[in-house]
Amino acid sequence: MEWQGFVALMTFLFLSIFAPLLIALVILWRNALDEGWAERDARFREVILRRAGSPPRAPSKTQQRKVR
């Protein structure tokens, strides 16, 4: 095998196997080390959504169907 073929094969293997595995491992590692950020984000959204002076939201079509 010529060196160009070898480089092409290694590039293909890296991009198809090793790069997705590395990306998945980084995502899993970051989720494992979350350290409560999701809870803080949820609390922040609750505070923002119930700000004083904001008009009440109209129920969505899905919520209207559930009520009937």
Helices and strands as residue ranges (DSSP letters): H 3-13, I 14-18, H 19-32, H 37-49, H 61-67
